[in-house]
Amino acid sequence: MSHSSLSNRIKPVVEMAAPPLKCRAIGAILLSSLFTLTACEEVAPTIIPKSVVVEQVTTATVPLYGNYIGITKASLDVEVRARVNGFVEQKSFVEGSGVKEGSVLYQIDNKPYVAVVNRLKANVESQRSVLEKAQRDVERLKPLYEQDAASQLDFDNALSVLSQAKSSLAASKAELEEAQLELSYTSIRSPISGLVSRSEVDIGALVGSNGQSLLTRVKQVDPIYVTFNMSALDYLNARRRMTSYSEKKEAESEGKAVEGFVTITLPDNSEYRYLGDVRFTDPSVNPETGTFQVRAELPNPDKELLPGQYTNVRIKLNEVNNAIVIPQKATQVEQGGVYVMVVLPDNMVERRFIVIDHQGPMGVVVKSGLKPGELVIVEGMHRVRHGQLAEPLTAAQYLKQEDSKEKEQALKQQELEQLQEQQ
């Protein structure tokens, strides 16, 4: 057998033992695809919802308040004036201090008035003596007249003298009372209890109709008044609160078409601890401003308020029943309006625009856009967007979660520091 024929027999056997090149390429591609699919399954990301603090939308009865700028005024502001002429001898008060009703403020020189009183007292005594003599004359003539021992003319003259003596005595007493009254006016007393203002006169000044009449002022500041202006619309809302006819008639009979209690602020913007009661409302509206004046009365036992202070006044005008209320911090404002972030039952976040009806101390009253029971995000709105998943937590749950994270980070930091020390 020749060498060439032997090689021809062996070649087909070798070709059958080795896989074709095309088949090996296809196998490599399939194996690579399998590894690729396995790798993709291993690195697929897991969506972790962001933790947010939510509050449930509730309903409540929300009072509607009117806010105004008011000014305090003394409940009584009395001018102290001199009623008689004279020179001031003494000033018996400290300017700006409190005085009691009836306490002496000024003393006017009373010597001329004492002299007049003494003269009129003597005149009264003289007239009393004349009266007594006239009475004795009538008593002596009366039995004589009855016995026809005295004439009718004599008896009538005696009666006339007695009548004139009585009139003269009465006139003398009236002049004495007038003089005593003027003498009492030389001691100028405080007409009310309150704070006394500065003195308008000095010692030695001539006061009265011939000189300075106004001496000082005394202001009663307990209670104190606060006056403010309400609009006609606020007046209408306040009147609608009076549901019964008797309430309206009672308010009108007391001179206050608006009823209610007011709260005011002190100069440091803190709330005054006493409430004020509306005591007077102006029965007409100012056509220039469209407002009318309201006056409230407040207790002021510690003199925290002084007349002439500006203050913020708040009065309840109406109330809304079953109102949807959310916290102010749950709202966000953009060019399109006001919106909130709502967490749906499937934990999906939805940005929802709302219509606000009123804002007050209780929160934001929503007119439309929310329903009771829904969850609005109050903290963590910057972590989520519309359409993302979120983990709704209460404030207590969120604080507990953050505390756990801080403790875990502290332990890891401690372990790292120990490893570094060992190395």
Buried (B, 14 or more C-beta within 10 A) or exposed (E): EEEEEEEEEEEEEEEEEEEEEEEEEEEEEEEEEEEEEEEEEEEEEEEEBBBBBBBEBEBBEBBBBBEBEBBBBBBBBBEBBBBBBBEBBEBEBEEEEBBEEEBBBBBBBBEBBBEBBEEBBEBBEEBBEBBEEBBEBBEEBBEEBEEEEBEEEBBEBBBEBBEEBBEBBEEBBEBBEEBBEBBBBBBBBBBBBBBBBEBBBEEEBBBBEEBBBEBBBBBBBBBBBBBBBBBEEBBEBBBEBBEEEEEBEEBEEEEBBBBBBBBBBBEEEEEBEBEBBBBBBBEEBEEEEEBBBBBBBBBBEEEBBBBEBEBBBBBBBBEBEEBBBBBEBBBEEEEEEBBBBBBEEEBBBBBBEBEBBBEBEBBBBBEEBBEEEBBBBBBBBEBBEEEBBBBBBEEEBBEEEEEEEEEEEEEEEEEEEEEEEEE
